[in-house]
Amino acid sequence: MTWQALLIASAVLAYSGAASAQGKRAAYPARPIRLIVSVAPGAGADAIARAAAQMLTDRWGQNAVVDNRPGGSGVIAAELVARAAPDGYTILSLGDTLMLLGAMKRVSFDVLTAFDPIVPTSAQPYVLLANLNVPFKSIRELVAYSATHAVTYSGSTGVGSTVHLGMEQLAQLSGARLLFIPYKGSAPAIIAVTGGEIHMAAASSIAASAAIRTGKVRALAALSLARIPALPDLPTVAEQGFPGFKITNRYGLYAPAGTPRGIVNAINRVVSDGMHSPQMTQRLQADGSQPAEHMTPGELKAAIAHEYAEIEQQVRQMNIKIQ
């Protein structure tokens, strides 16, 4: 069984009993729910969205399906949901990239008012992976190598993504020459690393752990402040000479603005409880991830507004431009 299947199976085990006990809601949902995901199948964000979709399906007896819309660094997925009817049947599953889309003016609308935040799902650190044939095995060696060779990398959802911003920060801190090559998510980026198309990929802990187990990539560093429990022997970038550096991502579900509060609250309860179930927590932790903090929709909205202001300031300070 693949790790994606195991992830989804954990949700099924947690909620099969609850589904039969509580039954299908009378008014909602009356037809399938779409979870729009900004990455290609196989990425950590895709796996989390599929687990959330399964939780909704099992609880209410109505299909919730994942609709992958990669491209545009998340712009395609975000715009699709922002334009959708606010009826609870089209939901966006995205991480902190949503705030970056607004801070870097990648979308024409205000991300803080275009969506009603529903629920945070998981918090994932990132891992920096490299092709097996590159001549560096640490961050220090990477920096030294980049003095005479531009080092290519990719990951996440493309230009202006969490990975792009984080790796640009690492380049400024270290002096490394890093060249971003956009791919439609971490799964295609990892394939590109394996095949030697690019040198490195920064992938969520879920996708990275699966890739590392194949033996076809090399892990250079954990991009979190602390070591990842699933990869205890992998040092962080901070441990390798750059204190305070991290790339993490909190994923969540978002509805078009104006979605009925009862629907938003109902999805929040189902997914929040599901992500914190023992089976799901264990599965996430095995891949170095964890359930996101319990938050009501209102608490999530307030947290996003605060973090958005910080990201705007960071973008200005780093002077990152989207061509």
Contacts in CASP RR format, 6 or more apart in sequence:
PFRMAT RR
TARGET T0000
AUTHOR 0000-0000-0000
METHOD contacts of the structure
MODEL  1
MTWQALLIASAVLAYSGAASAQGKRAAYPARPIRLIVSVAPGAGADAIAR
AAAQMLTDRWGQNAVVDNRPGGSGVIAAELVARAAPDGYTILSLGDTLML
LGAMKRVSFDVLTAFDPIVPTSAQPYVLLANLNVPFKSIRELVAYSATHA
VTYSGSTGVGSTVHLGMEQLAQLSGARLLFIPYKGSAPAIIAVTGGEIHM
AAASSIAASAAIRTGKVRALAALSLARIPALPDLPTVAEQGFPGFKITNR
YGLYAPAGTPRGIVNAINRVVSDGMHSPQMTQRLQADGSQPAEHMTPGEL
KAAIAHEYAEIEQQVRQMNIKIQ
1 9 0 8 1.000
3 47 0 8 1.000
3 206 0 8 1.000
3 209 0 8 1.000
3 210 0 8 1.000
3 287 0 8 1.000
4 42 0 8 1.000
4 46 0 8 1.000
4 47 0 8 1.000
4 50 0 8 1.000
6 283 0 8 1.000
7 47 0 8 1.000
7 48 0 8 1.000
7 50 0 8 1.000
7 51 0 8 1.000
7 206 0 8 1.000
7 283 0 8 1.000
7 284 0 8 1.000
8 47 0 8 1.000
8 50 0 8 1.000
8 51 0 8 1.000
8 54 0 8 1.000
10 51 0 8 1.000
10 277 0 8 1.000
10 279 0 8 1.000
10 280 0 8 1.000
10 282 0 8 1.000
10 283 0 8 1.000
11 51 0 8 1.000
11 52 0 8 1.000
11 54 0 8 1.000
11 55 0 8 1.000
11 58 0 8 1.000
11 274 0 8 1.000
11 277 0 8 1.000
11 279 0 8 1.000
11 280 0 8 1.000
12 54 0 8 1.000
12 58 0 8 1.000
13 279 0 8 1.000
14 55 0 8 1.000
14 274 0 8 1.000
14 277 0 8 1.000
14 278 0 8 1.000
14 279 0 8 1.000
14 280 0 8 1.000
15 54 0 8 1.000
15 55 0 8 1.000
15 58 0 8 1.000
15 59 0 8 1.000
15 274 0 8 1.000
15 277 0 8 1.000
16 58 0 8 1.000
18 58 0 8 1.000
18 59 0 8 1.000
19 58 0 8 1.000
19 59 0 8 1.000
19 60 0 8 1.000
19 61 0 8 1.000
22 59 0 8 1.000
23 59 0 8 1.000
23 60 0 8 1.000
23 61 0 8 1.000
24 60 0 8 1.000
24 61 0 8 1.000
24 62 0 8 1.000
25 60 0 8 1.000
25 266 0 8 1.000
28 88 0 8 1.000
28 263 0 8 1.000
28 266 0 8 1.000
29 56 0 8 1.000
29 60 0 8 1.000
29 62 0 8 1.000
29 64 0 8 1.000
29 88 0 8 1.000
29 89 0 8 1.000
30 62 0 8 1.000
31 62 0 8 1.000
31 89 0 8 1.000
32 62 0 8 1.000
32 63 0 8 1.000
32 64 0 8 1.000
32 65 0 8 1.000
32 89 0 8 1.000
33 53 0 8 1.000
33 56 0 8 1.000
33 62 0 8 1.000
33 63 0 8 1.000
33 64 0 8 1.000
33 65 0 8 1.000
33 88 0 8 1.000
33 89 0 8 1.000
33 90 0 8 1.000
33 91 0 8 1.000
34 64 0 8 1.000
34 65 0 8 1.000
34 66 0 8 1.000
34 67 0 8 1.000
34 89 0 8 1.000
34 90 0 8 1.000
34 91 0 8 1.000
35 49 0 8 1.000
35 52 0 8 1.000
35 53 0 8 1.000
35 64 0 8 1.000
35 65 0 8 1.000
35 66 0 8 1.000
35 67 0 8 1.000
35 91 0 8 1.000
35 92 0 8 1.000
35 93 0 8 1.000
35 253 0 8 1.000
36 67 0 8 1.000
36 69 0 8 1.000
36 77 0 8 1.000
36 80 0 8 1.000
36 81 0 8 1.000
36 90 0 8 1.000
36 91 0 8 1.000
36 92 0 8 1.000
36 93 0 8 1.000
37 45 0 8 1.000
37 46 0 8 1.000
37 49 0 8 1.000
37 66 0 8 1.000
37 67 0 8 1.000
37 68 0 8 1.000
37 69 0 8 1.000
37 70 0 8 1.000
37 77 0 8 1.000
37 93 0 8 1.000
37 94 0 8 1.000
38 45 0 8 1.000
38 69 0 8 1.000
38 70 0 8 1.000
38 71 0 8 1.000
38 73 0 8 1.000
38 74 0 8 1.000
38 76 0 8 1.000
38 77 0 8 1.000
38 78 0 8 1.000
38 93 0 8 1.000
38 94 0 8 1.000
38 97 0 8 1.000
38 157 0 8 1.000
39 45 0 8 1.000
39 46 0 8 1.000
39 68 0 8 1.000
39 70 0 8 1.000
39 156 0 8 1.000
39 157 0 8 1.000
39 184 0 8 1.000
39 185 0 8 1.000
39 186 0 8 1.000
39 187 0 8 1.000
40 46 0 8 1.000
40 68 0 8 1.000
40 70 0 8 1.000
40 184 0 8 1.000
40 185 0 8 1.000
40 187 0 8 1.000
40 188 0 8 1.000
41 68 0 8 1.000
41 187 0 8 1.000
42 187 0 8 1.000
42 207 0 8 1.000
43 185 0 8 1.000
43 186 0 8 1.000
43 187 0 8 1.000
43 203 0 8 1.000
43 204 0 8 1.000
43 207 0 8 1.000
44 124 0 8 1.000
44 186 0 8 1.000
44 203 0 8 1.000
44 204 0 8 1.000
44 206 0 8 1.000
44 207 0 8 1.000
45 93 0 8 1.000
45 94 0 8 1.000
45 95 0 8 1.000
45 204 0 8 1.000
45 251 0 8 1.000
46 66 0 8 1.000
46 68 0 8 1.000
46 187 0 8 1.000
47 206 0 8 1.000
47 207 0 8 1.000
48 93 0 8 1.000
48 121 0 8 1.000
48 122 0 8 1.000
48 124 0 8 1.000
48 206 0 8 1.000
48 251 0 8 1.000
49 66 0 8 1.000
49 93 0 8 1.000
49 121 0 8 1.000
49 251 0 8 1.000
50 66 0 8 1.000
51 275 0 8 1.000
51 280 0 8 1.000
52 64 0 8 1.000
52 93 0 8 1.000
52 121 0 8 1.000
52 253 0 8 1.000
52 271 0 8 1.000
52 275 0 8 1.000
53 64 0 8 1.000
53 65 0 8 1.000
53 66 0 8 1.000
54 64 0 8 1.000
55 270 0 8 1.000
55 271 0 8 1.000
55 274 0 8 1.000
55 275 0 8 1.000
56 62 0 8 1.000
56 64 0 8 1.000
56 267 0 8 1.000
56 270 0 8 1.000
56 271 0 8 1.000
57 63 0 8 1.000
57 64 0 8 1.000
59 270 0 8 1.000
60 270 0 8 1.000
66 93 0 8 1.000
69 76 0 8 1.000
69 77 0 8 1.000
69 80 0 8 1.000
70 76 0 8 1.000
70 77 0 8 1.000
70 157 0 8 1.000
70 184 0 8 1.000
70 185 0 8 1.000
71 77 0 8 1.000
71 157 0 8 1.000
71 158 0 8 1.000
71 184 0 8 1.000
72 106 0 8 1.000
72 157 0 8 1.000
72 158 0 8 1.000
72 159 0 8 1.000
73 97 0 8 1.000
73 100 0 8 1.000
73 101 0 8 1.000
73 106 0 8 1.000
73 157 0 8 1.000
73 158 0 8 1.000
73 159 0 8 1.000
73 160 0 8 1.000
73 161 0 8 1.000
73 164 0 8 1.000
73 182 0 8 1.000
74 94 0 8 1.000
74 97 0 8 1.000
74 101 0 8 1.000
74 157 0 8 1.000
74 158 0 8 1.000
74 161 0 8 1.000
75 101 0 8 1.000
75 106 0 8 1.000
75 107 0 8 1.000
77 92 0 8 1.000
77 94 0 8 1.000
78 92 0 8 1.000
78 94 0 8 1.000
78 98 0 8 1.000
78 101 0 8 1.000
78 107 0 8 1.000
78 111 0 8 1.000
79 107 0 8 1.000
79 109 0 8 1.000
80 90 0 8 1.000
81 90 0 8 1.000
81 91 0 8 1.000
81 92 0 8 1.000
81 115 0 8 1.000
81 254 0 8 1.000
81 255 0 8 1.000
81 256 0 8 1.000
82 107 0 8 1.000
82 109 0 8 1.000
82 114 0 8 1.000
82 115 0 8 1.000
82 256 0 8 1.000
83 256 0 8 1.000
84 90 0 8 1.000
84 256 0 8 1.000
85 256 0 8 1.000
86 116 0 8 1.000
86 255 0 8 1.000
86 256 0 8 1.000
86 257 0 8 1.000
86 258 0 8 1.000
86 259 0 8 1.000
86 260 0 8 1.000
87 259 0 8 1.000
87 260 0 8 1.000
87 263 0 8 1.000
88 255 0 8 1.000
88 256 0 8 1.000
88 259 0 8 1.000
88 260 0 8 1.000
88 263 0 8 1.000
88 267 0 8 1.000
90 255 0 8 1.000
90 256 0 8 1.000
91 118 0 8 1.000
91 253 0 8 1.000
91 254 0 8 1.000
91 255 0 8 1.000
91 267 0 8 1.000
92 98 0 8 1.000
92 115 0 8 1.000
92 253 0 8 1.000
92 254 0 8 1.000
92 255 0 8 1.000
93 121 0 8 1.000
93 251 0 8 1.000
93 252 0 8 1.000
93 253 0 8 1.000
93 254 0 8 1.000
94 251 0 8 1.000
94 252 0 8 1.000
94 254 0 8 1.000
95 162 0 8 1.000
95 249 0 8 1.000
95 250 0 8 1.000
95 251 0 8 1.000
95 252 0 8 1.000
96 162 0 8 1.000
96 249 0 8 1.000
96 250 0 8 1.000
96 307 0 8 1.000
96 311 0 8 1.000
97 156 0 8 1.000
97 157 0 8 1.000
97 160 0 8 1.000
97 161 0 8 1.000
97 162 0 8 1.000
97 249 0 8 1.000
98 111 0 8 1.000
98 115 0 8 1.000
98 254 0 8 1.000
99 111 0 8 1.000
99 304 0 8 1.000
99 307 0 8 1.000
99 308 0 8 1.000
99 311 0 8 1.000
100 106 0 8 1.000
100 160 0 8 1.000
100 161 0 8 1.000
100 162 0 8 1.000
100 165 0 8 1.000
100 311 0 8 1.000
100 315 0 8 1.000
101 107 0 8 1.000
101 111 0 8 1.000
101 160 0 8 1.000
102 110 0 8 1.000
102 111 0 8 1.000
102 308 0 8 1.000
103 308 0 8 1.000
103 311 0 8 1.000
103 312 0 8 1.000
103 315 0 8 1.000
104 160 0 8 1.000
104 315 0 8 1.000
104 320 0 8 1.000
104 322 0 8 1.000
105 322 0 8 1.000
106 160 0 8 1.000
106 322 0 8 1.000
111 308 0 8 1.000
112 304 0 8 1.000
112 305 0 8 1.000
112 308 0 8 1.000
113 257 0 8 1.000
114 256 0 8 1.000
114 257 0 8 1.000
115 254 0 8 1.000
115 255 0 8 1.000
115 256 0 8 1.000
115 257 0 8 1.000
116 254 0 8 1.000
116 255 0 8 1.000
116 256 0 8 1.000
116 257 0 8 1.000
116 258 0 8 1.000
116 259 0 8 1.000
116 264 0 8 1.000
116 297 0 8 1.000
116 301 0 8 1.000
117 252 0 8 1.000
117 253 0 8 1.000
117 254 0 8 1.000
117 297 0 8 1.000
117 298 0 8 1.000
117 300 0 8 1.000
117 301 0 8 1.000
117 304 0 8 1.000
118 252 0 8 1.000
118 253 0 8 1.000
118 254 0 8 1.000
118 255 0 8 1.000
118 264 0 8 1.000
118 267 0 8 1.000
118 268 0 8 1.000
118 271 0 8 1.000
118 297 0 8 1.000
118 300 0 8 1.000
119 252 0 8 1.000
119 253 0 8 1.000
119 267 0 8 1.000
119 268 0 8 1.000
119 271 0 8 1.000
119 272 0 8 1.000
119 295 0 8 1.000
119 297 0 8 1.000
119 300 0 8 1.000
120 250 0 8 1.000
120 251 0 8 1.000
120 252 0 8 1.000
120 272 0 8 1.000
120 292 0 8 1.000
120 293 0 8 1.000
120 295 0 8 1.000
120 300 0 8 1.000
121 251 0 8 1.000
121 252 0 8 1.000
121 253 0 8 1.000
121 271 0 8 1.000
121 275 0 8 1.000
121 291 0 8 1.000
121 292 0 8 1.000
122 250 0 8 1.000
122 251 0 8 1.000
122 252 0 8 1.000
122 275 0 8 1.000
122 284 0 8 1.000
122 289 0 8 1.000
122 290 0 8 1.000
122 291 0 8 1.000
122 292 0 8 1.000
123 248 0 8 1.000
123 249 0 8 1.000
123 250 0 8 1.000
123 251 0 8 1.000
123 289 0 8 1.000
123 290 0 8 1.000
123 291 0 8 1.000
123 292 0 8 1.000
123 293 0 8 1.000
124 204 0 8 1.000
124 205 0 8 1.000
124 206 0 8 1.000
124 248 0 8 1.000
124 249 0 8 1.000
124 250 0 8 1.000
124 251 0 8 1.000
124 288 0 8 1.000
124 289 0 8 1.000
125 204 0 8 1.000
125 205 0 8 1.000
125 222 0 8 1.000
125 223 0 8 1.000
125 224 0 8 1.000
125 228 0 8 1.000
125 246 0 8 1.000
125 247 0 8 1.000
125 248 0 8 1.000
125 288 0 8 1.000
125 289 0 8 1.000
126 156 0 8 1.000
126 162 0 8 1.000
126 163 0 8 1.000
126 202 0 8 1.000
126 203 0 8 1.000
126 204 0 8 1.000
126 205 0 8 1.000
126 208 0 8 1.000
126 222 0 8 1.000
126 223 0 8 1.000
126 224 0 8 1.000
126 247 0 8 1.000
126 248 0 8 1.000
126 249 0 8 1.000
127 202 0 8 1.000
127 203 0 8 1.000
127 204 0 8 1.000
127 205 0 8 1.000
127 208 0 8 1.000
127 209 0 8 1.000
127 212 0 8 1.000
127 219 0 8 1.000
127 221 0 8 1.000
127 222 0 8 1.000
127 223 0 8 1.000
127 228 0 8 1.000
127 231 0 8 1.000
127 234 0 8 1.000
128 139 0 8 1.000
128 153 0 8 1.000
128 200 0 8 1.000
128 201 0 8 1.000
128 202 0 8 1.000
128 219 0 8 1.000
128 220 0 8 1.000
128 221 0 8 1.000
128 222 0 8 1.000
128 223 0 8 1.000
128 237 0 8 1.000
129 190 0 8 1.000
129 193 0 8 1.000
129 200 0 8 1.000
129 201 0 8 1.000
129 202 0 8 1.000
129 203 0 8 1.000
129 208 0 8 1.000
129 211 0 8 1.000
129 212 0 8 1.000
129 217 0 8 1.000
129 218 0 8 1.000
129 219 0 8 1.000
129 220 0 8 1.000
130 136 0 8 1.000
130 193 0 8 1.000
130 199 0 8 1.000
130 200 0 8 1.000
130 217 0 8 1.000
130 218 0 8 1.000
130 219 0 8 1.000
130 220 0 8 1.000
131 193 0 8 1.000
131 194 0 8 1.000
131 195 0 8 1.000
131 196 0 8 1.000
131 198 0 8 1.000
131 199 0 8 1.000
131 200 0 8 1.000
131 217 0 8 1.000
131 218 0 8 1.000
132 215 0 8 1.000
132 216 0 8 1.000
132 217 0 8 1.000
132 218 0 8 1.000
133 196 0 8 1.000
134 145 0 8 1.000
134 199 0 8 1.000
134 200 0 8 1.000
134 218 0 8 1.000
135 141 0 8 1.000
135 145 0 8 1.000
136 142 0 8 1.000
136 144 0 8 1.000
136 145 0 8 1.000
136 220 0 8 1.000
137 218 0 8 1.000
137 220 0 8 1.000
138 220 0 8 1.000
138 221 0 8 1.000
138 240 0 8 1.000
139 174 0 8 1.000
139 220 0 8 1.000
139 221 0 8 1.000
139 237 0 8 1.000
139 240 0 8 1.000
139 241 0 8 1.000
139 242 0 8 1.000
140 240 0 8 1.000
140 241 0 8 1.000
142 151 0 8 1.000
142 176 0 8 1.000
142 200 0 8 1.000
142 220 0 8 1.000
143 174 0 8 1.000
143 175 0 8 1.000
143 176 0 8 1.000
145 151 0 8 1.000
146 175 0 8 1.000
146 176 0 8 1.000
146 177 0 8 1.000
146 178 0 8 1.000
147 177 0 8 1.000
149 177 0 8 1.000
150 177 0 8 1.000
150 178 0 8 1.000
150 179 0 8 1.000
151 176 0 8 1.000
151 177 0 8 1.000
151 178 0 8 1.000
151 179 0 8 1.000
151 199 0 8 1.000
151 200 0 8 1.000
152 178 0 8 1.000
152 179 0 8 1.000
152 180 0 8 1.000
152 181 0 8 1.000
152 198 0 8 1.000
152 199 0 8 1.000
152 200 0 8 1.000
153 167 0 8 1.000
153 178 0 8 1.000
153 179 0 8 1.000
153 180 0 8 1.000
153 181 0 8 1.000
153 198 0 8 1.000
153 199 0 8 1.000
153 200 0 8 1.000
153 201 0 8 1.000
153 202 0 8 1.000
154 163 0 8 1.000
154 180 0 8 1.000
154 181 0 8 1.000
154 182 0 8 1.000
154 183 0 8 1.000
154 185 0 8 1.000
154 189 0 8 1.000
154 192 0 8 1.000
154 193 0 8 1.000
154 198 0 8 1.000
154 200 0 8 1.000
154 201 0 8 1.000
154 202 0 8 1.000
155 161 0 8 1.000
155 163 0 8 1.000
155 183 0 8 1.000
155 185 0 8 1.000
155 186 0 8 1.000
155 189 0 8 1.000
155 201 0 8 1.000
155 202 0 8 1.000
155 203 0 8 1.000
156 162 0 8 1.000
156 163 0 8 1.000
156 164 0 8 1.000
156 185 0 8 1.000
156 186 0 8 1.000
156 202 0 8 1.000
156 249 0 8 1.000
157 163 0 8 1.000
157 184 0 8 1.000
157 185 0 8 1.000
158 164 0 8 1.000
158 180 0 8 1.000
158 182 0 8 1.000
158 183 0 8 1.000
158 184 0 8 1.000
158 185 0 8 1.000
159 180 0 8 1.000
159 182 0 8 1.000
159 322 0 8 1.000
160 320 0 8 1.000
160 322 0 8 1.000
162 247 0 8 1.000
162 249 0 8 1.000
163 186 0 8 1.000
163 202 0 8 1.000
163 247 0 8 1.000
164 180 0 8 1.000
164 320 0 8 1.000
165 314 0 8 1.000
165 315 0 8 1.000
165 318 0 8 1.000
165 320 0 8 1.000
166 247 0 8 1.000
167 178 0 8 1.000
167 180 0 8 1.000
167 202 0 8 1.000
167 247 0 8 1.000
168 178 0 8 1.000
168 180 0 8 1.000
168 318 0 8 1.000
168 320 0 8 1.000
169 245 0 8 1.000
169 314 0 8 1.000
169 318 0 8 1.000
170 176 0 8 1.000
170 178 0 8 1.000
170 237 0 8 1.000
170 242 0 8 1.000
170 245 0 8 1.000
171 177 0 8 1.000
171 178 0 8 1.000
172 318 0 8 1.000
173 242 0 8 1.000
173 245 0 8 1.000
174 242 0 8 1.000
181 192 0 8 1.000
181 197 0 8 1.000
181 198 0 8 1.000
183 189 0 8 1.000
183 192 0 8 1.000
186 201 0 8 1.000
186 202 0 8 1.000
186 203 0 8 1.000
186 204 0 8 1.000
186 207 0 8 1.000
186 208 0 8 1.000
187 207 0 8 1.000
189 198 0 8 1.000
189 201 0 8 1.000
189 203 0 8 1.000
190 201 0 8 1.000
190 203 0 8 1.000
190 207 0 8 1.000
190 208 0 8 1.000
190 211 0 8 1.000
190 217 0 8 1.000
192 198 0 8 1.000
192 201 0 8 1.000
193 199 0 8 1.000
193 200 0 8 1.000
193 201 0 8 1.000
193 217 0 8 1.000
194 211 0 8 1.000
194 216 0 8 1.000
194 217 0 8 1.000
200 220 0 8 1.000
201 217 0 8 1.000
202 223 0 8 1.000
202 247 0 8 1.000
203 211 0 8 1.000
204 249 0 8 1.000
204 289 0 8 1.000
205 228 0 8 1.000
205 230 0 8 1.000
205 231 0 8 1.000
205 287 0 8 1.000
205 288 0 8 1.000
205 289 0 8 1.000
206 284 0 8 1.000
206 287 0 8 1.000
206 288 0 8 1.000
206 289 0 8 1.000
208 219 0 8 1.000
209 230 0 8 1.000
209 231 0 8 1.000
209 286 0 8 1.000
209 287 0 8 1.000
209 288 0 8 1.000
210 287 0 8 1.000
211 217 0 8 1.000
212 219 0 8 1.000
212 231 0 8 1.000
219 231 0 8 1.000
219 234 0 8 1.000
221 234 0 8 1.000
221 235 0 8 1.000
221 236 0 8 1.000
221 237 0 8 1.000
221 240 0 8 1.000
222 228 0 8 1.000
222 231 0 8 1.000
222 234 0 8 1.000
222 235 0 8 1.000
222 236 0 8 1.000
222 237 0 8 1.000
223 236 0 8 1.000
223 237 0 8 1.000
223 245 0 8 1.000
223 246 0 8 1.000
223 247 0 8 1.000
223 248 0 8 1.000
224 236 0 8 1.000
224 246 0 8 1.000
224 247 0 8 1.000
224 248 0 8 1.000
225 236 0 8 1.000
225 238 0 8 1.000
225 244 0 8 1.000
225 246 0 8 1.000
226 236 0 8 1.000
227 234 0 8 1.000
227 235 0 8 1.000
227 236 0 8 1.000
227 239 0 8 1.000
228 234 0 8 1.000
228 288 0 8 1.000
229 285 0 8 1.000
229 288 0 8 1.000
230 285 0 8 1.000
230 286 0 8 1.000
230 287 0 8 1.000
230 288 0 8 1.000
231 288 0 8 1.000
236 245 0 8 1.000
236 246 0 8 1.000
237 245 0 8 1.000
237 246 0 8 1.000
238 244 0 8 1.000
238 245 0 8 1.000
238 246 0 8 1.000
250 292 0 8 1.000
251 292 0 8 1.000
252 292 0 8 1.000
252 300 0 8 1.000
253 267 0 8 1.000
253 271 0 8 1.000
255 263 0 8 1.000
255 264 0 8 1.000
255 267 0 8 1.000
261 297 0 8 1.000
264 297 0 8 1.000
265 296 0 8 1.000
265 297 0 8 1.000
268 296 0 8 1.000
268 297 0 8 1.000
272 294 0 8 1.000
272 295 0 8 1.000
274 280 0 8 1.000
275 281 0 8 1.000
275 284 0 8 1.000
275 291 0 8 1.000
275 292 0 8 1.000
276 291 0 8 1.000
276 294 0 8 1.000
280 291 0 8 1.000
281 290 0 8 1.000
281 291 0 8 1.000
284 290 0 8 1.000
284 291 0 8 1.000
295 303 0 8 1.000
END
